[in-house]
Amino acid sequence: MSHWTTGQVSKQSNVSVRTLRYYDQIGLLTPSFKDESGRRFYSEEDLFTLEKITLLKSLMLPLEEIQNLLDKLSYREILKAHYNHLQEQLSSLQTSISNTTSLINMIDLEGELSWKRISHLVQTAKHNSKKWIEYFEDDERNFLEQALPSIGKGDQITQQYISLLRRIEWCQQHSILPESVAGYQIGCELIAVSNDTFDGNEELMNKFWEVRKMPSETTGLYPITDQSLEFAERCMIYAEQLLNKENE
């Protein structure tokens, strides 16, 4: 049977010698073996107990409560509780990443953001998030949730849409019409990225476009002005007209 000294256990478990001695002092974990000289050693069972203590501590439980649970919970039960705790942390981290990505993308879209604007968008996201899914069937929802760009994503297709929106706003600011060279280029890119997004499903694309034109308070989608949506639509119509002429 193998036995380990306090120093060896400290190195293996990344728990300080001082902490191990404190656990021994309060009766939480006492080394179960002594040699002839009275030197204490930890057994394999002791190491499992130490691991259980470490996992329970990660759940923010006080030592007194941990002491009461050690003999009541199996190692698997404690691992399961630790796993659930990690899942909660992961979910919280993913939400934080999504929120941070949203702010980065909003700055890219709108330039400097006022606190009032940020607060409004946060509240809108809390109360209206994904209301747009109510307008689609289950199979459509599943597809769209995976395929659609989102202000909280940092993927390539989201960046493409952000770039197109910025170009649309630039054209509007400089009084450039959709029926122009710049509008044609935007229209072609919008058609291409939309086909990629909706996997060529024109019916679903048109259905979502009608939902996209609804007020953001109703859909929970990132707010885009009616003027920008109309500009984008005219760009695509103009591009399709020219492309059809070329193919005649």
N, C-alpha and C positions, 0 to 999 in steps of 0.2 A: 504494500500500500504506500502511495506517495504522500509526502508531507512537505509543506512549504513554510519558510520563515516569514516573519512580518515584512521584512525587506523585499523578499521575492514576490510576495503577494502584492505589495505596493507597486512594484514595477510592472507586473503582469496586468493588474486591474486599473492602473492609473488612479489609485486612491492613495492619498498620502499616509505615511506611517503614523502621523499624528492622529488622523481620522480613524485609522484602524485601532489605535490604542484607545481612543475615546469610545468607539463602539464596544470594545472589550470592557471598559470601565463602567458603562451604563448597562451592560448585560445584553446588548443588542446582538453582538457577534463575538463570542469568546472562542479562541482557538481550542480545538477539542483534544489536542494531544500534547503531552509533556514528556521530555526525555528525562533521563536520570538526574541531570543537573537542574531540572526545573524549567528548562527553556521550552517555550510554547511553539507549537507548529499548527498550521492549518491543514485540514483534510480536504479532500475533493468535495465532500458534502458542505464544508464550510465555504468553499469557493462559490458553490451554487447559491448558498444563502447570501453571500456578499453580492452576487449578481442580482438576486431578487431585491435586495436593499437598494442597489443602485437604480434599478428600473422603477421601483416605487418612489424613490426620491425624485425621479424625472417627472413624476405626476404631481409634484409639488406637495406631497404628503409630509406631515411632520413625523419626526422619528418615533414619537410615542404611538402614533397610529400605525406606522410601519411595523413596529414591534408586535402589535396586536394582530396584524394581517399575515405575518410571516408563516405561521403554522396553519393558517386557515386557507390560504391560496396556494395552488400548485404553481410550479414554474411556468407551465403553459398558460394558465389563467393570467398570471402577471405579464407574460409576453403579449397576450392578447390585449390587455388593457394598455400596455405601452404602444402597441401597434395602432390602436384606436386614437391614442393621444397624438402619435406622429401624423396620422391621417388628418386630424383636426389642424395641426400645425401646417401641414402641407396645403390644405384648403385655404387657410388664412394667408399663407405666403403667396399662393397663386392669385388670390384676390388682390393682394398688395401689388404684385407684379402687373396684373391687368390694369389696376387703377393708375399706376405710375406710367405704364405704356399709353394709357388713354390721355394723360396730361401731356406727354411728349408729342403724341400725334395731334392733339388739339393746338398746341403751340405751333407745330409745323403748318397746320391749316389756317390758324387765325392770327399768328404772331403773338404778341403779348396778351396775356389773359388777366382780366380783372378778377378780384376775389368774388365779386358778385356773380360773374359768369361761371366760375368754378363751382361755387356753392349751388347755383341753379342746376348745373349739369349733374352734380352729385345727387341732389335731391330727386331729379328726374330719373336718374338711373335706379335709385332705390325703389321708387314707386311705380315706374312704368317699364322696368326692364323686360325686354322680350315680349311686350304685348302684341307685337306684330305676328307672333306665331299663331294667334287666335284666328287669323284669316286663312290658314292653310290646313290641309289634311295631314294626318299623322306622317305618312311617307314623305310628303313635301317638307314638313317641319324637320324631320331627321336629316334630310339632305341639306336643307338651307342652313341649319345650325352648324353643320360642318363646313359648308362651302362659302358662306357669305363673309365678306370682310367685316371687321369690327374695329372700332376705335380702340379697343383694349388689346388688339393683336399687333404683333410686330412683323407679321409675315409679308412676303413679297407682294401678294395680291392687294393687301391692305395699303401698302406703300404706293402701289400703282394708282389706286383710287384717290389717295391723298394728293399725289402729284397731279392727277387730272383735275381735281377740284381746285387746286391752287392755280392751275393754268386757266381754268374757266373764270375764276375770280379776277385774274389778271386781265383777261380779255374784256370782261365787263368794266373794269376800272379804266381801261384805255379805249372804250367804245368800239371794240372790234366785234363785228357781227358773227354769228354762228356760220353764216353763209360766206365764209372767207377761207383763205388757205389755212390759217390757224384753226378755224372751226372744223374744217375738213379733217385735219390731222387729229384733232381731239376726237371727232366723231369716229374715225377709223379705229383709234385706240380703245374707245369706249365699247365699240362693237366687238372687238377682239377679246378684251378682258371680260366682257359680259358673257360671251360664248364660252370662255374658259370657266367662268364662275358657275354658270348654269348648265355646263356640259352639253351645250347646244339645244337645250330644252326651251324653245322659243315661247311656248305657252306659259311655262312657269316664270320665265323671265318677264313677260308682259304682266303677269299677275302680280309679281313682286313690285314691278315698277309702279303699278297703280297704288299699291300699299305705301311705297316709298314717298309718293306725292301727298300722302295724308299728313296732318299735323303731327309733329314729333311727340306731343303730349299724349296723342292717341296710340301711337305705335311703339314708343320707347326707343326709336331709332335716332341716331345722331342727327341733330337738326341741320338741314340744308335749306337755304332760302328757296322760295318758289321761283325766283328769278334765275338762280343757278340751275335748278332742275329743268326749267323751261329751256335754258340755254343748252344744256346737255342734250335734251331731246331734239332740239332743232339741229344741233351738230350731227347727231346720228342720222336724222332724216336726210340732211344735206349730203352726208357721206354716202348713204345708201343710194341716193339719186345719182350721184356721180359714178359710183361703182357700177350701177346698173347700165348706165350709158356706155361705159367702157366695155361692158360685156355684150352689148348688143351687136 
